[in-house]
Amino acid sequence: MAIHYLKHGRTAEESSQDAAKVRDTVTGILADVTARGDEAVRELSAKFDNWSPERFRLSGDEIAAAVRSLSQGQLDDIKFAQAQVRNFAQAQRESIRDIEVETLPGVVLGHKNMPVDSVACYVPGGKFPLVASAHMGVVTAKVAGVPRIITASPPVQGRPNPAVVAAMHLGGADEIYTFGGVQAIAAMALGTQSIDPVSMVVGPGNAFVAEAKRQLFGRIGIDLIAGPSETLVIADDSVDAELCATDLLGQAEHGFNTPAILLTNSMQLAQDTIAEVERILKILPTANTAGVSWRDYGAVIVADSYEEMVQEADRIASEHVQVMTRDPDYFLNNMKNYGALFLGARTNVAFGDKVIGTNHTLPTGKAARYTGGLWVGKFIKTCTYQKVLTDEASALIGSYCSRLCAIEGMIAHGEQANIRVRRYGQQDVPYGSAVPA
């Protein structure tokens, strides 16, 4: 394999965060909220967000005021985006079927798909209040049939962000809270005097939010542990450097540690893209953020063939993969590790982030090797059941079960089988013995 790096990002060791500090901070906040509930949440919100309202849950009047503050055009755009997310989530939901099958005469097995009973959808604030995250969490949970959906987002410039609140409300949230960070995740997951706990928390956030979800996993369900946004642009000389550079910087503006990688089989395109990125950074209003990500985490990789590009892309296992080649379906058919694919020059990651209908909460940090992103199925439990309808079937399964329990030495388990062989099979099996073959 001939892989050439024209530009390197920081190594994993160089870019590692102070995980111990984050972990210890989060542990302390979770313990505080567990012990003191609303009082702790209020103190933490005042400390980190300078926000301590009479109550964190928005009233119906406050929600209505937020909706009224937006123009009709803004509301129509939010509704359009939510319709696309809802339509795709509905199609996904319809693909998930209950089953029931008679595997042996008189033995019926099945599974039912049921929504979890309550979900919290977190919408981060930070540099950009992510209105789209409300669609991705709330609308998808609603389509899954979750009966109680609560939401939280931190204040922006000293107040709830009206567009985020409107998106939460229009998406179908049952309770809307204005608070953020670890204290918000803790309050919704663990419950306080004023907030009933939920069974699951979803949504992106900073390193502290991600660590809170990691520590709480097990006590609650989560979607995934998302780190900084990532993008990989796969391109050949069928496209130009301006398109590649625009798509790289379009994601690099997320934060100061966003990997943006170009993978190409064209040395000329690689060199031209590096130059084009520098040109755009001179005129990009968010260059102070995007430029740092590009400087520290950007990479340009040149391979010899599509096959090598697939191998390298699967090694990188990026969250977003933009494919702009003569044959984008080659990558669809051959790549295995990615959060989401964006195939062809006519689409791009921003479409997926904001409006096209697929979910933008996706695996990062190579998690695409073992999981996909948030989708309607994440909110659904697939639970099995079994029925034995005849005496003959109970005795047949019981005889096999009895002998298998004996192999393991689990006598009480074996007696669960033996008693049914005695009753339904009319066979004399001494207590603690296995049914003869």
Protein Blocks (a to p, Z undefined) as FASTA:
>chain_A
ZZddfbdcddfklmpccfklmmmmmmmmmmmmmmnmmmmmmmmmmmmnopacfbfbdcfk
lmmmmmmmpcfklmmmmmmmmmmmmmmmmmmmmmpccddddfbghiacdddddddfbdcd
dddekjmccfklmmmmmmmmmmnopabdcdddddeehiacfklmmmmmmnopabdcddeh
jklmmmmmnopaklccdfbdcddddfklmmmmmmmgojaccfbdcddddddddddfkbcf
klmmmmmmmmmmmpmcbccddddfbfklmmmmmmmmmmmmmmgmklmmmmmmmmmmgccd
ddfbfklmmmmmmmnopabdcdddfblmlmmmmpmbdfbdcedjkbcfklmmmmnopafb
dceehlmmmpccddfklmpccddddddfbfklmmmmmmmmmmmmmmnopaklmmmmmmmm
mmmnopacdehiacdZZ
